[in-house]
């Protein structure tokens, strides 16, 4: 099997792309993540995320993806909506993100190799997993033994001063724990604009002693919304975000009016 896979990988790399279909939409993807793309095509990677995008996006939507990685949600959303604005600070992942955007000729996508954070600065990131580019690179990881990268961080306010974002209908935030510092800085924007928010929380990356307090801060910010749903689109009480499940697992929620 390993030999067959190596031959297949060599073929797709020579071809220049890996073809897959997700929910009847066809894509050409970079041939260096064939294992991941195959999982996505078979519904084995976050099928609920694609369902959420299907549910909330339409041809007039502006979708903002904070934490785009190599682009699975970006390329999918781009075929469903008017415009995609996305952020991926990890330079390794960002290279593949741009490649996947180009392979699919998605001229409605604007990508930025920066991290949105609570401060405008140069900060170090490293991965909670195997290394740069693996989808787990985080501003939270302070392990100096791990290979890291230095990235530009901007506040949402500073980014908007430069880019003049007029409208965001759907905001996805999946940034490996940095959501706990970013979200409080977004409260004013969210209060005035009320985009639908799809938030992934990563409490296990926090010190266990601070988890409940940090999750309560999320509740304070996102309590401006009338409805909180779980990743299966079931209504839940927002106070579940300070429960044992949210404290000890990686969870996702939708906030909407």
N, C-alpha and C positions, 0 to 999 in steps of 0.2 A: 504493500500500500504506500509506503514511504517513497518508493521509486516512482510509482504512478503519480503521486502528488508532485514530486520534483519535476517530472516531465510536464505535467499540466501547468505548473507554475512557470516553467521555462517557456512554454508555448504562449501563455497569456502575456508574459513580459515581452516576448518578441512581438506579439500582436500590438502591445501598447496599452491594453485595457482588459478589464475583466467584466463581461456582460452579466447582469442579473436583472431580475424582475421582482419588485416589491409591490404587492397589492395591485397588480396589473399595470404598474408603471415601469417602463424599461430604463435602465441606466447603464452607463459605461463607467467603471470605477478603476482606481489604481490597482495594478496587479501585484502589489506588495502586501495587501491585506486580504488576500483571497479567502482565508479561513473565516475572517470576520464577516466579509461580504456574503459568503455562503450562508452563515448563520442568520444574517439579517433577511436574506431571501427566503429562508425556510421558516421564518417567524420565530426564531430562537433568540433574537436580541430585541428586547423591549418592544414586543408587539403592541403593548398598550400605548406606547409613545406615538407610534404611527396612527393608531386609532384616534388618539386625542387630536393630532394634527388634522386628520380627516374630518373630525367633528367640528372643530372650531375655525378652520381656515376656509376662505373662499377667494374668488378671483380678485376681489377688491382689498384683500387683507395686506397689511404690512406686518411682517414677522421679524422679530428680533431674537437672535440666538446668542446668549452669553454662555460661552463654553461649547464651541462648535466641534472640537476635536477634528477628525478628518472629514467630517461633513455628512454623516448619514441623515441627520434631521434637516440639514441645510438643503441638500439636493432634493429630498422628498418634498419639503415645504415649497421650494422654488417652483415646482411644477403645479402647485395648488394655489399659489397666491400672487399678488401683484409685485411685491418686492420683499427681499430678504436682506437684513443687515446682521452681520455675524462677527463674533469676536473669538479669536483663539490665540493666546499668548505664547504657547509652546511652539518654538520655531520648527521643530521636527514635524509635529502634527499639522502646523499651518502650511508647510510645503505640500503635504498630501491634500489638505483641504483645497488649496488653490488648484491643484492638478485635477481634482474631482469636479470642481466647478467648471474648469476649462474643458474637460472631456465631455461634459454634458451641455456645453454651449449655453450656460445659464447667465445671460446678460442682465438678469434682474437681481443678481446677488452682488452685494458690496461687502467685502471682508476686510477685517482689520487685525493686524498682528500685535494686539495690545491686550492687557488685562484691565477690566473695569474693577475698581477697588474703592476703598474709602479715602484714598490719598493719591495725589499726583506725584509720582516718584519713580525711581528705578529700584526694583525689588528682585530678590532671588526666589526662584521656584525650583522644586525638585519633586520627583514622583514618589507616591506611596506604594507604587508597584515596582516594575522592572527597570524603568528608566524613561528618559524623555521620549515623548511621542506615544506613550502607552495608554493615554486617556485618564491617567490618575495624577498628572502633574498639578501641584497645588502651591499656593503662596503660604499655606499653613505648615508645610513640612520643613522643619528647621534642622533636619539631620544633615550635618555638614559632611558626613561620610558618603552621602549619595551624590551622584553627579547632578549638578544643577545648572540652571541657565538664568541670566539676568534679563528682565523684561521691563518694558515701559508700562506703568499703571496710570490710568486716568480715572478721575471721578466721573460719574454720569453727567454731572453738571458741566464739567470741563469739556467732555466729549460733545455735549449738545451745543456748547458755545462755539465749537469749531465746526460741527457738522450740520447744525440747525435741523435736528430731527423734528419734523412737524407732527408726525403721527406714528404710533405703534399700536397695533390692534392685539397682538399676542406676543408675550414676552416669556421666553424660556430661560431659566437660570439653572445651570448645572456646572458648578465650579469647585467641586471637591473640598467643601468646607468654608470657602471664602464668602459664601452667601451670608454667613453670620455677621460679617463686618460690612458687606456691601448693602444689604437690604435696608438697614436703618437710614442710609444716605439717600435711598430712593423713595422714602415715605411721602415727601412733598410731591414728587412727580406722580407717584401712583395715586395719590389722593385726588389730584387735579385731572389726570388723564384716564385713569381706570382701565388700562389694558388688561386683558385676561393674562394671568400669570401661571405658568407651569413651573413649579419650584421643586428641585431635588435637594433634600437635606442630607448632610453627612456628619451627623453628631458623633459617630464612633471615631472620627478624626480629632475630636476635642478631648481635653482632659475630662475625665468622668465627673470631676467635682464641679465643673462649670457648664455641663451640658444642659441641665434643666433651665438655668438662668439664660443661656443663649437661646434656647428654644422659646422661652417666654418673650424674649425680645422679638423673635419672629412673629409670635402671636400678636404682640403689640402693633407691629407694622401691618401685618396682613389682616388684622381685625377690621380694617377699613372696608373690607369686602363683605358683601351680604352672604355669599356662599363659599363653602370650602368643600371640595370633592377629593376623594382618594384617586389613585391612578386608574382605577376601574370605573371612574365617573359616578361613584356612589357618594351621596351627601354624607358628610361627617361633621361632628362638632369640632370646631377649630381647637378646642382644648385638648384634643387627642395629640396635638403636636408636643405636649409636655408629658405624655405618657411613656410607659416603659418601652413600647415598640419604637416610638420615634427616637428615644434616647439611645437605643442599642442597635438600631438598624438603619440602613440607607433607605429613605422613604421619599415618595413624590406626592405632590398635592397640586390641585388646580384651584385658583381663586378667581371668582367672577361675580359680577352683579346680575 
